[in-house]
Structure formats: structure tokens, C-alpha cells
Amino acid sequence: MSAQKTRTDQGKADQGNADPSNVDQSRADKAWTRPMPDAQFDVMRNILSAPSPIGLESAMTIGVLKPYFDSFMPKQWGMHRYVGNAGVVWDTHPGEEDRFTIMFVGHADKIRMQVRKIGADGKIWINSDSFLPNVLIGHEVTLFSEDPDNPGAYRSLTGGTVEALGAIHFSDPSQRTGDKGIRPNSLYLDLQIHGKNKADQVKRLGIKPGDPILFDRPIKRGFSPDTFYGAYLDNGLGCFVTAEVARLLAESGAPNNVRCLFAIASHEEIGRFGSRVLAGVHEPDVLIAIDVNHDYVAAPGIGDRNMQTLSMGKGFTLTSGAIVSEQLNARIKRAAKAHDIPMQIDVSGRDTGTDGMASVLASVDSAATSVGFPTRNMHTISESGHTGDVLAAIHVLKETVVAMDAEKDLETAFRSQHPRLDQTTPLTHQGFEKVENGDADAGESGSKGSSSKS
């Protein structure tokens, strides 16, 4: 374990001391207000860089995350593996199913391109999956292919780029003006094949339909303070946060009363199939999905849609609506307020769009929610985010577990304390003065930490 660690215990400022230097120091003690340490950023980059396309996720779950968990988890913790998928769950109290159980879920699978067919001229025609075709053009990729002589063993190939149009000189005039886009079925992997028997040169490599293709773009720190960019923030970030919550809890000696399951799921991008299996197997009382969200403020061309004003750099996001448990959300909000952690509220209708749906899809009775962080350019090679938002999510989840660990009889509390809208207090006009703390339009927390600094 590196000596550069995120602080696990955040000191509170002396409320009776008016010295501004002490206030500044109290902010400096909060990880989400500081740049992410290089060692922690390296852990995040290693997790996000793992080649884990849909259905082949063990490079991340076993290759990267298992050694990381092994470096900090107490010896009494356990690990669960599964027959039908490469998901993994780390368990603070293995075998103690009667304990109140909180499951955190990130998903390891990445959207990928796939080989469709090999053309006579050596072009490898590919599917675009969940990418917009125009964001793929010209980018370097790695192709992974099973060895036909040794089924179950895989090879990898680099040096190719995704193409569709060739030179601008050959494109349709409407494509030059932007009136016409790129069709998904026009995408191909160019390996610069030349000479005779071009298709046979490719076929001799053993490349076959269905072989997955991933971007070559590890994350880097961005130009603006505390930002980063690269491919596959969705959802290596959720796996990183899940692991860091586990590390902070292990270092603090928690939990003692509740049982925590740190789940890294598979197959989210094609229907959240992995997480619903994990929820069905372990039947958690609480399930918290951790996944990327959108920076709607920076998203181009959607101003007339009046989307919720989530924004990078203003804190973690907490989903409201769909199947979300407001009791669970209230506990996360209390932790954010108690520790001055910046928060933004997201809105969902019928579906959270994340693994937060896992328990209900598995017909398991769990209080569920989804926590995230605003990102830009989702499902492109240049997704970007803010380390302060990621750190805010890590620490609010750790503090939520600590607070729940101290509660008495959580199961009874969750069963008997569902909010009742027939027991409300009147809300009246509150005056004309400008709101100083928070932004009502953005759905930010009303705490002092609702507007974080870089």
C-alpha cells in the first residue's frame, strides 16, 4: 500500500475559533477539496485501463482489483466468485447472512466494438455497439482474439485504427457539410494491410466475428484543476469508488455491526444482468449502485430540454425517483450534511439507468439508490470528470456506512419508517432575498459544502 493515502478521518474545524486560517485548514483536511494524490490517481488509472469488455471482465476484477483488495482488507474478509460471470464480491462478514447487509455495486464491463466480418481487401468490418460512429474515426484500438489452436487462451493485436470514410476527397458532399453522418455499418478496423492475398493475411491471424475491440486511451489529468479525461470512465470509476470505500472502512476498523458487500458486476451495459445475479444470490437489505452521470450544464445543444443542472466540480450525485428508497437517500444526505460533502440531486423517472435497479429486477426486497458523479462526453474516447466529485462520493459512502453501523435495529427502521405524505408540515413563502448557499436549480445540498472549490 502506498504511503500516499486519502485521509480516512476528516477533522472538523473548531466552530468557536474565528481565525480564518483555521477555517482554511479545516477545508484542507477534506479530501474532496484537494487534488487527488498521485498514488490514488494511479490506482484509478490502473482500474480504468484494465481490458474488460462485456463478458470478459476478469482482467479488472481479478487482474487489478483483487491484488488491490488483498493489499488492505482484513484477513477475516472473504471473496465470492461465480460460475456464469466474472463478477466478484468482497464480503466483510462472510457466512453471516443474518446481519443487515449493504451492497455497493460498480460494473467492470466496458462497451466495445466487435469484429463483424473480414473483407476481401483486408478491411475488418466492425460493429459500433453503444458508440456514436463519428466518435470512433481515426482512433487507435486493441483487438482481442481467442487462439483458434488453444480455445480459452487469448491474444491481442495493436497498431490498427477505426475508419469509415477514407480521405475527405472520397466522401459524399453532404458528409463534408455535416448534413449526412456516418452509418454504423461503414466502420472498419484498418490494419494497413497491403500486398497480395489481403484477406488471407488477416484470416491467418485467427481473427473471427465477435472478437472485442477496445480503445487505447488511459486517463490523464486534464488542463483545468482537478480534472481528468480518457476512455472508459463508464464504469471503471464506479469500481474505483467501490474499492476506495472498502479501503477507508478497512482502515477505520468498520463495519462492526452491518455487513458490507463490495460488488464488481458484469454485463451492465447490455441490461444489468450481472448485478441482478449478484443481488439474487446475496439478497442485500440495501443496494447502492455507483456509476457515472452526466454534466447536463456543459452538454451541448440540450438547453431547451430543461434538464437537471448537474455540473462537474460541484459534488457527487444522488438519484431521486424510480425505485429509489428515500429512507436510504435521507441517510446519505445526513452524512453529506454532517461532513460538509458537496452533493447534487439527480432525477429519474421509471428507471435509474444503473445497477441501482438490480435488486428489484432480481425480485429481492432491498432499499436501493444510485450515487454518481457528473461526466462529459460519455461513451466516447474523451470522457472527462472531476476528482473532487469522485472523492466526495467515496467519503460520503464511507460516512454513511459508519453512521448506519451505529444505528440500532436497521431492519426494523427501514421497514417501519417509510415517509408518509399524510404527515407533513406546511410550506409557506420564504421571502425575496437571494439564496446564498447552494443553487435551487441545480438541486445542490444546502450545506456549506454545496459549492466545492478545486
Secondary structure, DSSP 8 states (H G I E B T S, - for coil): --S----SS-----TT---HHHHHHHHHTSGGGS---HHHHHHHHHHHHS--BTT--HHHIIIIIHHHHHTTS-TT-EEEE-SSS--EEEESSTT-TTS-EEEEEEE--B--EEEEEE-TTS-EEEE-TTS-GGGTTT-EEEEEEE-TTSTT-EEEEEEEEEESS-SGGGS-HHHHHTSS---GGG-EEE----SS-HHHHHHTTT--TT-EEEE----EE-SSTTEEEES-HHHHHHHHHHHHHHHHHHHHT--SSSEEEEEEES-TTTTSHHHHHHHHHH--SEEEEE--EE-TTTSTT-GGG------TTS-EEEEEETTB-HHHHHHHHHHHHHTT--EEEEEESS--SSGGGHHHHTT---EEEEEE-EEBSTTSTTEEEEHHHHHHHHHHHHHHHHHHHTSS-HHHHHHH----TTS--------SS---SS-TTTTB-SSGGGS---
